[in-house]
Amino acid sequence: MSSQEEILSDGRFSCVARDPRFWEMPEKERKVKIDKRFRAMFHDKKFKLRYTVDKRGRPVNYTSTENLRKFYALSESDSDLSASDGKELGVKKKKKKKAKGKGEADS
């Protein structure tokens, strides 16, 4: 079989190298951006399936979460918010525990 350079140097196929329809899609545009509402599908057990064979019957060892990460990406603004949200939730939980402790002692 001919090498890629030989094919592109052929006059019949030279337009393929310059035509943007045949360029590979950049990774930033390839993945669908999703917001923080759907963040749980990367971590929730309900979305996780373990595959043992692929569609042709060959043995594989991967999960559906890997497929989700291949096709979806959290939007950048939401991923920054998610990190700060996690810290705020931890602080709120601690405050609630302290308030319950004082309330139980009073009653």
SVG drawing of the C-alpha trace seen along z (x, -y; Angstrom):
<svg xmlns="http://www.w3.org/2000/svg" viewBox="-35 -30 40 43">
<polyline fill="none" stroke="black" stroke-width="0.4" points="0.0,0.0 1.2,-3.5 2.4,-5.8 0.4,-8.9 2.9,-11.3 2.6,-9.6 -1.2,-9.8 -1.2,-13.5 1.5,-14.3 -0.8,-12.8 -2.6,-15.6 -6.0,-13.8 -5.9,-13.9 -3.9,-17.1 -7.1,-19.1 -7.8,-16.7 -4.9,-18.0 -6.1,-21.6 -9.8,-21.1 -11.0,-21.8 -13.8,-19.2 -11.2,-16.5 -9.2,-18.0 -9.3,-16.2 -11.6,-17.8 -9.8,-19.5 -10.3,-17.8 -11.9,-21.0 -14.6,-20.9 -14.9,-17.1 -16.3,-16.7 -19.8,-18.0 -19.7,-20.5 -22.1,-19.8 -22.8,-21.9 -22.8,-21.1 -26.3,-19.7 -25.1,-16.6 -21.8,-16.3 -23.2,-13.4 -23.2,-11.0 -19.4,-10.8 -19.5,-9.6 -23.0,-8.0 -23.1,-4.2 -26.4,-4.3 -24.5,-5.4 -21.6,-2.9 -21.8,0.4 -19.0,2.9 -18.4,4.4 -16.8,7.9 -17.2,8.2 -17.5,5.6 -20.1,5.6 -18.2,8.2 -17.7,10.6 -14.1,9.8 -13.2,9.7 -12.6,6.1 -12.2,4.6 -13.6,1.1 -16.7,-0.7 -19.3,-3.0 -17.8,-5.9 -14.7,-5.8 -17.0,-6.3 -18.7,-9.2 -15.3,-10.9 -14.4,-10.3 -17.5,-12.1 -18.4,-14.6 -16.5,-17.3 -17.6,-19.6 -17.7,-23.2 -14.7,-25.1 -16.7,-27.6 -18.6,-24.9 -15.6,-22.8 -14.1,-25.8 -17.4,-26.3 -17.6,-22.6 -14.3,-22.8 -15.4,-25.8 -18.9,-24.3 -17.3,-21.1 -15.4,-23.3 -18.5,-25.3 -20.5,-22.1 -17.9,-20.7 -17.9,-23.9 -21.7,-24.0 -21.8,-20.3 -19.4,-21.1 -21.5,-24.1 -24.7,-22.0 -23.0,-19.3 -21.8,-21.9 -25.3,-23.4 -26.9,-20.0 -24.5,-19.3 -25.4,-22.5 -29.1,-22.0 -29.0,-18.5 -27.2,-19.7 -29.9,-22.5 -32.8,-20.1"/>
</svg>
